[in-house]
């Protein structure tokens, strides 16, 4: 299983939100580059970066910070948060980012998402964030009328190969991830699923791996010390 430690950026700082609430933020570091280096030193090969400012208002708020992390090298980096135009996709890919994650735009302009999937292939992923089973957009502030699993099937049919699926109710809560949800999602043939939100034990990671989940994103559990990245990579990580 591919293990993606996560760095969420807000105002140039490393932060975590509780269940996507911008008013429930914890700052874990002032130096995102140092955080990325720490993950690399622990054996990480992948990194999940999110521009929370961009997710909320579409602004390119943390571009220089992301560029600095990419320049350090050594990690395959996927970036999400506010990517709503092809110009933004090109900016990130030209930096050396491995994959861009579309979120709000995938719901609001499905045609654009399909075109980007056809043009850029597996360098485009979609982040499907759901609350009570329905897809959430605009920094998780609004709910769409479509169920997450149905949306994933439409994305697969449109050429999207990778979906990063987050159950918002589990995100940042360290109360375990939604295993039953991922058991359903891995049944969607031709879709690679990344689990995100609430992953907090090696047992969960082993179960996700066994059911066929391709990758997992680790956030708060790393920052609080509940999970040790070096141990996780040794136990379930793959090259």
C-alpha positions as CSV (number, residue, x, y, z in Angstrom):
1,X,0.0,0.0,0.0
2,X,1.2,3.5,-0.8
3,X,1.4,5.6,2.3
4,X,0.9,9.4,1.9
5,X,1.7,11.5,4.9
6,X,-0.3,14.7,4.7
7,X,0.6,18.3,5.0
8,X,-2.3,20.7,5.1
9,X,-1.3,24.3,4.5
10,X,-3.1,27.4,5.7
11,X,-1.3,30.8,5.8
12,X,2.0,29.0,5.2
13,X,1.7,26.9,8.3
14,X,1.2,23.1,8.8
15,X,-2.3,22.7,10.2
16,X,-5.0,20.1,10.8
17,X,-8.8,20.8,10.8
18,X,-11.3,18.9,12.8
19,X,-14.0,17.4,10.4
20,X,-13.1,20.1,7.8
21,X,-14.1,23.0,10.1
22,X,-11.9,26.0,9.5
23,X,-12.8,27.3,13.0
24,X,-11.4,24.1,14.6
25,X,-7.8,24.4,13.5
26,X,-4.6,23.1,15.2
27,X,-1.2,24.4,14.1
28,X,1.4,21.7,14.1
29,X,4.3,23.6,12.5
30,X,5.6,26.8,11.1
31,X,7.9,25.2,8.5
32,X,6.2,22.9,6.0
33,X,9.5,22.2,4.3
34,X,10.9,20.8,7.6
35,X,7.8,18.7,7.9
36,X,8.3,17.2,4.5
37,X,12.0,16.5,5.2
38,X,10.9,14.7,8.4
39,X,8.6,12.5,6.4
40,X,11.3,11.8,3.9
41,X,13.8,10.9,6.6
42,X,11.2,8.4,8.1
43,X,11.2,6.6,4.7
44,X,8.3,8.2,3.0
45,X,8.2,8.1,-0.8
46,X,4.9,10.0,-1.2
47,X,3.4,13.2,0.1
48,X,-0.2,14.6,0.1
49,X,-0.3,18.4,0.0
50,X,-3.4,20.4,0.4
51,X,-3.8,24.2,0.1
52,X,-6.7,24.8,2.5
53,X,-6.8,28.5,1.6
54,X,-7.2,27.5,-2.0
55,X,-9.8,24.9,-1.2
56,X,-11.9,27.6,0.5
57,X,-11.6,30.5,-1.9
58,X,-9.7,29.3,-5.0
59,X,-6.8,31.6,-4.4
60,X,-3.2,30.4,-5.1
61,X,-2.3,31.2,-1.5
62,X,0.4,28.7,-0.7
63,X,2.1,28.3,-4.1
64,X,5.6,29.4,-3.0
65,X,5.5,27.0,0.0
66,X,4.4,24.1,-2.3
67,X,7.1,25.0,-4.8
68,X,9.8,25.0,-2.0
69,X,8.7,21.5,-0.9
70,X,8.8,20.2,-4.4
71,X,12.3,21.6,-5.0
72,X,13.6,19.7,-2.0
73,X,13.0,16.5,-4.0
74,X,12.8,12.9,-3.0
75,X,9.0,12.6,-2.8
76,X,6.2,11.9,-5.2
77,X,3.8,14.8,-4.4
78,X,0.1,15.1,-5.1
79,X,-1.5,18.5,-4.6
80,X,-5.1,19.6,-4.0
81,X,-7.0,22.6,-2.9
82,X,-8.4,25.2,-5.3
83,X,-7.4,23.6,-8.5
84,X,-10.2,24.7,-10.8
85,X,-8.5,25.6,-14.1
86,X,-6.2,24.0,-16.6
87,X,-3.8,26.9,-16.0
88,X,-3.5,25.9,-12.3
89,X,-3.0,22.3,-13.3
90,X,-0.1,23.3,-15.6
91,X,1.4,25.5,-12.9
92,X,1.7,22.6,-10.5
93,X,2.8,20.0,-13.1
94,X,5.4,22.4,-14.4
95,X,6.7,22.6,-10.8
96,X,7.3,18.9,-10.7
97,X,4.2,17.8,-8.9
98,X,3.3,14.3,-9.7
99,X,-0.5,14.5,-9.6
100,X,-3.1,17.2,-9.2
101,X,-6.3,16.6,-7.2
102,X,-9.5,18.1,-8.4
103,X,-12.2,18.7,-5.9
104,X,-15.0,21.3,-6.1
105,X,-14.6,21.7,-9.9
106,X,-15.1,18.0,-10.4
107,X,-18.7,18.4,-9.1
108,X,-19.4,21.8,-10.6
109,X,-17.9,21.3,-14.0
110,X,-17.8,17.6,-14.7
111,X,-17.1,18.2,-18.4
112,X,-13.9,20.0,-17.5
113,X,-12.8,17.2,-15.2
114,X,-13.4,14.6,-18.0
115,X,-11.4,16.7,-20.5
116,X,-8.5,17.0,-18.0
117,X,-8.6,13.2,-17.4
118,X,-8.4,12.6,-21.1
119,X,-5.5,15.1,-21.5
120,X,-3.4,14.3,-18.5
121,X,-4.3,10.8,-17.6
122,X,-3.1,9.5,-14.2
123,X,-1.7,12.9,-13.4
124,X,-5.2,13.9,-12.5
125,X,-7.1,12.5,-9.5
126,X,-10.3,13.6,-7.9
127,X,-10.8,14.2,-4.2
128,X,-14.3,13.0,-3.2
129,X,-15.2,14.4,0.2
130,X,-18.5,13.2,1.6
131,X,-20.6,14.0,4.6
132,X,-23.5,11.7,5.4
133,X,-22.8,10.0,2.1
134,X,-23.2,13.1,0.0
135,X,-20.4,14.9,-1.9
136,X,-19.2,18.1,-0.2
137,X,-17.7,21.1,-2.1
138,X,-16.1,24.5,-1.5
139,X,-13.9,23.5,1.4
140,X,-16.5,21.1,2.7
141,X,-18.9,23.9,3.4
142,X,-21.7,22.8,0.9
143,X,-23.3,19.5,0.1
144,X,-24.2,18.4,-3.4
145,X,-27.2,16.2,-4.1
146,X,-25.1,13.3,-5.4
147,X,-24.0,10.3,-3.3
148,X,-20.3,9.7,-3.1
149,X,-20.3,6.2,-4.5
150,X,-22.4,7.2,-7.5
151,X,-20.1,10.1,-8.2
152,X,-17.1,7.7,-8.1
153,X,-18.7,5.5,-10.8
154,X,-19.3,8.5,-13.0
155,X,-15.7,9.6,-12.5
156,X,-14.4,6.2,-13.5
157,X,-16.6,6.2,-16.6
158,X,-15.1,9.6,-17.5
159,X,-11.6,8.4,-17.4
160,X,-10.5,9.2,-13.8
161,X,-8.2,6.5,-12.5
162,X,-7.7,7.6,-8.9
163,X,-10.1,8.8,-6.3
164,X,-9.1,10.1,-2.9
165,X,-12.2,9.5,-0.8
166,X,-12.7,11.2,2.6
167,X,-15.5,10.6,5.0
168,X,-15.5,14.1,6.6
169,X,-17.1,12.9,9.8
170,X,-13.9,10.8,10.4
171,X,-11.4,13.4,9.3
172,X,-9.1,14.7,12.1
173,X,-11.1,12.8,14.8
174,X,-8.7,9.8,15.3
175,X,-11.7,7.6,15.8
176,X,-11.0,5.2,13.0
177,X,-11.7,5.3,9.3
178,X,-14.9,4.1,7.6
179,X,-13.9,0.6,6.6
180,X,-17.3,-0.4,5.3
181,X,-17.3,2.5,3.0
182,X,-14.0,1.4,1.4
183,X,-15.2,-2.1,1.1
184,X,-17.9,-0.8,-1.2
185,X,-15.7,1.6,-3.2
186,X,-13.1,-1.1,-4.0
187,X,-15.8,-2.9,-5.9
188,X,-15.9,-0.2,-8.5
189,X,-13.9,-1.9,-11.2
190,X,-11.1,0.1,-12.8
191,X,-10.9,2.7,-10.0
192,X,-7.9,3.1,-7.7
193,X,-9.1,4.1,-4.2
194,X,-7.1,6.1,-1.7
195,X,-8.5,6.1,1.9
196,X,-8.4,9.4,3.7
197,X,-9.9,10.6,7.0
198,X,-9.5,9.1,10.4
199,X,-7.0,6.4,9.7
200,X,-5.4,5.9,13.1
201,X,-4.1,2.3,13.6
202,X,-1.9,-0.3,11.9
203,X,-4.8,-2.7,12.1
204,X,-6.9,-0.4,10.0
205,X,-4.2,0.0,7.5
206,X,-3.7,-3.8,7.2
207,X,-7.4,-4.2,6.7
208,X,-7.6,-1.5,4.0
209,X,-4.6,-3.1,2.2
210,X,-6.3,-6.6,2.4
211,X,-9.5,-5.3,0.8
212,X,-7.6,-3.7,-2.1
213,X,-7.3,-0.1,-1.2
214,X,-4.4,1.3,-3.2
215,X,-3.2,4.0,-0.8
216,X,-3.9,5.7,2.5
217,X,-3.4,9.3,3.6
218,X,-2.2,9.8,7.2
219,X,-2.7,13.1,8.9
220,X,-3.5,13.9,12.5
221,X,-2.5,10.4,13.8
222,X,1.1,11.2,12.7
223,X,1.1,14.6,14.2
224,X,-0.2,13.5,17.6
225,X,2.1,10.5,17.6
226,X,-0.6,7.9,17.5
227,X,1.0,6.4,14.4
228,X,4.8,6.3,13.8
229,X,5.5,6.8,10.1
230,X,8.6,4.7,10.0
231,X,6.8,1.8,11.6
232,X,3.8,2.2,9.2
233,X,6.0,2.1,6.1
234,X,7.9,-0.9,7.4
235,X,4.6,-2.8,8.1
236,X,2.4,-1.9,5.2
237,X,4.2,0.5,2.9
238,X,5.3,-0.5,-0.6
239,X,7.8,0.8,-3.1
